Amino acid sequence: MSDENRIRLIASQPIRGRILDKNGYVLADSRVKYSLIVKPQLVNKKNWEKHKSIISNLLNIDSNEIQKQYANGLNNQKLSITILDDLNEDQLIKFKENEANLISFEIATKLIRNYPYKSLAAHVIGYTQPINESEYKFLSKKGYKLNDLIGRTGIEYVYEDFIRGEWGGEMVEVNSLGKFQRSLGIRPPVQGNDIELTIDLNLQLVAEEVLKDKKAGAIIVMDPRDGAIRAMVSRPNFDLNFFSQDFKPEKEYNKIFNSPEKPLFNRALNAYDPGSVWKIVTALAGLESGKFPKETMLDTKPCLTYGSQCFREHNDLGFGTIGYEDALRVSSNTFFLSSRLWSRS
């Protein structure tokens, strides 16, 4: 074989794993996007003008635009040139009906992320976006390609390595001019793993409905028997399918990214300080450390000063000398603050 010959890969996208609820209902999967492509090495040059004209009339595409896309692809020595992206159902049917007379053209499929319930559990599921050039510099070592999808938030982000899958493709040999010589074999892509959440779709739908007319809020439903999260809602939310669009309308973009209501903010996990719930944690820490056994009695005050800051009791009076049981019953600020300060000294 000539030293000038080179190997190239026509990549095949992996199928990202599905995200399921506890009963197997699909919360996130992948759908096929159809594109009209040309492989220059397979183009019937004798009939190119005729086929181009047929496609132009059949799919209502400007013939000059077809030629422009084709010429750009040739100049960049592409082995697969996209002429029209994301065909609708009508265009796809028309092409299939006339496919035998259009041997210069092919239909290529691309997988994009799909969320059947749109905004349901948006903050839990999360979304994907293409990687950028700076990320590609280190992600390429893990098998990512430029503009490859990666999980940005939620489950899509946390379990990226588990549900991502692996690229496949066709190895082809080209000569020194980049012209196709022969196919060297095909390696199919590896599908990513499905992941089953503890979320219960039916409970999630109920929780979403409760907050439907609320400007903002959050609901978390936990199974007390094992701590499993059965529903988690944050309002306002957003349609996850927005991030699967190649073209993102400015109005929709601003509504999600620039809205003062901050729909991307997860109020179920990040919005509020823990407040008095943390007193339970403080009590358990005092008991387990042995520094404040169960019979501990502490003096509560109207205000407890630490440094230059005065931390007030919520009734501005104090509750006298009390133990754990009364401190939890009245939710005393200074009782639990006293134990935390003394444990530091």
N, C-alpha and C positions, 0 to 999 in steps of 0.2 A: 504493500500500500504506500502511496505517496506520502512523503513527510509533510506535505502541505495539507493533508486531510485533517479535519478536526471533528470532534464530537460535540453535539449540542443536545440540550434537553428541551422537549416540549412538555412543560409541566402540567400535571393533573392535580387539581385542588382536592385536599382531603375533606371528608364529610365530618363536620364537627358533631360531637356527641350531643344527644338530646338532654334536656333538663325536664324531669318528671316530678309530679307531686307524689305523695305517699301511696296513692292508689294507682299510679301508672298513667295518669292523665298528662298529656304533653303540654308543658309550659313554654318550651323553646325547642325549635328544631331547625332544619334547613330546607329551603325551597329552591327549585331550579329556575335560573334565569337563562333565557335563550337568546343567543346572539348570532347574527349572520356573519360568517367569516369566509375568508379566502386563504387557501394554502398555495402560495405562488408556484411551488414545485409540482402541483397537481392541476394548475390552470390549463384549460384547453385554449391556447392562444388563438387558434384558428377561429373559434366561436366566441371569443371574449366580448367583442362589441355587441354581438347578438344577445348573449346571456345578460350582459350589463343592461341593455335596453329592456329586456323582459322583466328583470328584477326591479328596475326603476318604475315601470308601469304597474307591476303586480303589487309592490309594497309601498308605492307612492313615495319614492326616494328620488331626489335629484340625481340624474345620471352623472353630472359633473362632480357631485359630492362623493359618489362611489369611486370615480376615477381618482379623485384627490386622496381619499383614504388608501386606495390601493398603491398609488405612487409613493406616498409617504412610507408605507410599509416596506416597499421594495428598497427605497433609499436607506432605510434603517436595517435592511437585511433580515426582516422578520420572517419567521417560518409559518406564522399564523397571523393574519391581518383581520382585525375587526372592522366590518363595514357598517353594521347597525347593531347597537346595544339594546338589550332588553326588549325583544319583540313581544307585541301583545298577542293574545290568543288568535285573533283574526289573521294577523300577518303570518303567524306560525302555520296555521291551517292552509292558507294560500300557498305558502312555500312547499309544504308537504305534498299538496295536490299537483304541483308542477315540478317536483324535485327531479324527475327523470330527464327533464329538458334543461336543467340548470347545473350541469356537472362541474362547472367552475366554482360553485358556491357550496357551502356546508352550513349546518346548524351546530354551533358549539354550545355547550351547557356550562353554566357557572353556578355554584352554590352560594346563596346569601342567607344570612340568619333571618329566621322568621319567628314571630311571637304571636301565636293564635289568639291570645286574649289581650293583645295590645298593651294597655297600661297596667294590667293586673300584676300585682307584686313586682312592680317595675324596679323598686329599690333593692329587692331581694335578688331577683334574677340578674340584673345588670345588663350591660350591653357590650358590643364589640365595635372596634374601629380599626382602620388600617394603621399599621405602624408607620412612623415617619423615618426620614433618612438618618437622623441621629440615633434612633433606636435600632435601625437596621445594622449599624456598625457592630453591635454586640449580639443582637438577636439572630443574625445570619449564622452564627456558630451553632445555634440550636435548631437550624433547619428552616428558619423563617425566610420569606422572600419579601422584596420591597413591595409595599402596599398590601402585604398579607394581613389578615385579621388577627386581632389579639383582644382578649377580654380586658375591659377597662374598669368595670365596677361589679359589685355583687358576686354571685356565684360564677359568672362568666370570667371574672378576674381571679378569684381565689382558687378555682379548680381548672385554670387555663391548661396546665400540663396534662391533666387527666382527660379532658374532653376534646382537646385540640385535634388529634390525629396526625398523620404524616403524609407529606406530599409524595406523589408518584409521578409517572410521566413516560414519554416515549423518547428513547435515545436515537438520534439520527446522525448520520455522517454527512458532512458537507465538505466541499473542496475549498481551495484557497480563495475562491471568489464568493464563498458563502452559499453556493448552489447545492441543493439537496442531491445526495448520492444514493443513500439507502437507509432503511430502518434497521436498527440494531437490536430492537426489542422493546417491550413495554412492561413496566412495573406498575401494577395498580396501586392507587393511594390506599392508605390504611385509615379506616374509620376510627374516630375518637370514641371514648367510652361514654355511655349514658350515665347520668347521675340522678339518683332518686332523693328528693328532699323530704323533710318531715312535714312540709306544708301540706295541708288538706285543702284541696281546691274548693270544696263546698263551703268550708269555714272561711276561706279567704274571700270568696264571693260575698258572703254575709258581712264580713268586716268592711269590705270595700263599699258596700251599699250603705252601711251606717255612716260613713264619712263622705258619702257622695255629695251632699249639699253643704258641706263644711268648707270654709275658706282654707283652713289648715288644721292639722291634727295628726295623731298617730294611734294605732291600736296594735298591741301584741297579745296573742293568745298562746299560752303555754300549757302543756300537759303537766300537771303537778306530780304525776307518777314517775316521770323520767326526764323532765325538763325539756322535752321536745317542743320546738316552736311549730304550732299548727297554723298560724296566720300572722302576717306582719304587714301593716299598711301604713303608708306615709302620704299625707296630702299637703300640697298639691303634688300630682305625679305627672307622668308623660308617657307618650306612646313609644315603646321600645323600637318599633319598626322604623321610626324616623332615622335611626342610625344605620339602617340597612340600605338606605337610598344613596345612589351615586351622586345625585343632585339634590341638595338640601335647600329648599326655598328659604329666602331671607326671613320672611315673616315667621315661619315655624322655628327657624334657628334662634331668632331673638326671643321668641316665647319661651324657649327652653333655657337658653344660656344667659340672657340679659334681663329676664323678668325679675322685678323686685320681690316676687313671691317665692323665688328660688325653688323651682320644682325638682331640681336635681339633689337638693339637700334632704338627707334621710332623717326625718324627725323622729322616727321610731328608735333610732340608735344614738343620735348626736345632738338632739335639740335642747335637752334640759339637764340641769344639774341634778344629781341623784337626791339631794335634799335629805329628809329625815330617814329615807330608806337606808342611808349609810350608817345610821345609828345601830342597826342590827349587826352590820359588819364590825363596827367598833366594839360592840358588846362581845361578839364571838372572839375577837382578837384578844380582848382583855381576859376572858375566861381561859382560852387556850394557852395564853402565855404564862398563866399562873400569877401574874402581877396583880390582877384584880379578880379574886375568887368570887363565887356566887353570893357570899355573905357581905360583900363590899358595900359600905355606906359612904356616900359623898355629900358634901354640902353644896347645894345649888344656890345661886345668887342672881340678883337682878342683872348683873353684868360681870363678865369675867375678862380681865385685861391681860392681853399678851402683847408685849412690846408696846407700841403706841396705839394698838387697835383694841377697842372694846367690843366684845361679842356678847350681845344681849340675850337674856332669856325671853322667850316669845310672849310671856305674860308680864314682863318688866318687873316682876316681884321675886321670882325664884320659888322653889317648892320645899325649902328647908332641907333637912338631911334625909336622903332617900336611897333606896337600893335599886338593883336592876329592874325589878318588876314594876315599881312605881315610875321609874325613869322612862321605861318603854310605854307605860300606860299614858303618861302625860306628855310624852315626847320631849323630854327636857333637853335643852341645848347645852346648858352649862354642866350637867352631869357628865355627858359623853365628851365634851370638850375638856373637862378636868382630867378625865382618865387619859386622854390623848396627850395632854401637856405633861402630866406626871410621868407618863411612860417614856417621854423624851428626856426628862431631867435625870 
